[in-house]
Amino acid sequence: MGKIQQKNIIIAIVFIIAVALSLFILVSDLSILKKAEKNEITKEESYLKNLFKGKDKTEIIEEEKEEEGTGKIETTFKGDCSVIVLADFDEKTCTRTRAKKDIDTLGFFPLGATNMPRASQLAGATFFRSIVQWPEIYDSQGNFHFEHLDALFKNAKKNNLKIILSLRSNHPEKSSVTFVPAETAIRDPDSLPKSEQEWKNYVTKVVERYKDKGLIAVATTNEIWQFKTNLPKNSPDYEPQKRKDMVALMKMTYEAVKAEDPDMIVLSPAIIGGDIEALAKGYNENGFIYEGNDETVIRKMSKSEAEKQIENASGVLFRKEIIVTGAPYYDYLNLHQRFDFPNEVVFHVNWARDILKNNKITGKGIIGTEFGGPFSYYSPEYHEYMIKAANVLAYYAGFDSITWSYFAYLPGWFNYNYPALVDENGNLKQGAVDAMKKMTDATKNFKSVRRVSENIYEFTLPSGQKQTIDTTLNVPLPAGYNK
């Protein structure tokens, strides 16, 4: 047998072995995938873990760039960036540049004198939010009572903290919807003031008094669910009038604030919800379409069911009215979020960014002045993981600033207290505090954030330093997630 024939035989044998090996690997992969699919259907925990893991087939491209002989490796994420593209986002590199930088990245809600130093020194906060009930500082005779706010700002200054004030329009006599005050002010309704000039004078006095004492922003009211109008609820004009009144209040507040201090920041009323809207739009994370959640259990719903629910829904129209018609009257869009898994923050902010994009609204920041999780199920380990992962994903998806809620346990608020860094006995949850400080140090006032891989994010800080954070789920899911 000649040498050429021997060489050809050897090549043929090697080729056959290579093909056989490839077929073996392919069959193995298919078997694994089938088992995974079966697992995903039968086990709730496997289903939920998949939310964090994302799609298995996402690839990372490593392009070796020989710059002056350095052989530097650059990693680019090839999967879907999963963010609605606005001017702040580069889809080619999955990089978001922070849109507005005049409010620092992390604050808390609420903070009393006891916890101010803890929040500042131990958790890295630079501001907090406080809600102002109109009748607290402005009585029925038109007299101002600033004692409480004066003490608040004095203590904040001692601890190097700035303040955001949410000014509620909930006066039992001065608001258009009159009422007998409830046991707790949260139940008192906000409504359009009877006198535009009286409201503007009130807002002006507050800004004038505190603009040089640490006030950094004013929010119009608190949350949108508290806002009412003075028509009967069964009137067909109730919802349209409520939308009109809210925008009118936003305009009054914005004009009063800017007339007193053009540089003072104004926040929109806080928009809550958005889960069903996000689902109906089909926002997804590498193939996973958000299914929504409530306080007790993961709720599965089809996209078509969600579309039926939001068709002409008054709540959706109200939210859009604030974002679109109210756009001239806020600097930051304010979204409140409670969540059970980190990806949830992406779906809600995508819904808001989509509205901004479709209506060509630019130049707005996004802030969450109540933001925290987990909400339905708890374990200390999952709490610490959530602090890292949810904040990172929020910054990447569109938030410029976050006010983590709550800082300390509030009696009677049940699972709203799960995200708190201080327990019911006043003791620090040290693991959660450490997780918050570590996250804050790695992201504080970041210039940009880039998605490097499925779960890896790189933050560029003002100094130019780069910090990498891994959001991979690395702790057991809390008891109760399995149905």
Secondary structure as UniProt FT lines:
FT   HELIX           3..42
FT   HELIX           44..53
FT   TURN            56..57
FT   STRAND          60..65
FT   TURN            68..69
FT   STRAND          72..77
FT   TURN            87..88
FT   STRAND          89..90
FT   TURN            91..94
FT   STRAND          95..97
FT   STRAND          106..109
FT   TURN            113..115
FT   HELIX           116..117
FT   HELIX           118..122
FT   STRAND          127..132
FT   HELIX           134..137
FT   TURN            140..141
FT   HELIX           147..158
FT   TURN            159..160
FT   STRAND          162..167
FT   TURN            172..174
FT   HELIX           185..187
FT   HELIX           196..210
FT   TURN            211..214
FT   STRAND          215..220
FT   HELIX           224..226
FT   TURN            233..234
FT   TURN            236..237
FT   HELIX           238..260
FT   TURN            262..263
FT   STRAND          265..267
FT   STRAND          270..271
FT   HELIX           275..281
FT   STRAND          284..285
FT   TURN            286..287
FT   STRAND          288..289
FT   HELIX           303..310
FT   TURN            311..312
FT   HELIX           314..324
FT   TURN            325..326
FT   HELIX           327..329
FT   STRAND          332..335
FT   STRAND          337..338
FT   HELIX           343..358
FT   TURN            359..360
FT   STRAND          365..372
FT   HELIX           380..397
FT   STRAND          401..405
FT   TURN            411..412
FT   HELIX           414..417
FT   TURN            418..419
FT   TURN            424..425
FT   HELIX           430..443
FT   TURN            444..445
FT   STRAND          448..451
FT   STRAND          456..460
FT   TURN            462..463
FT   STRAND          466..470
FT   TURN            479..480
//
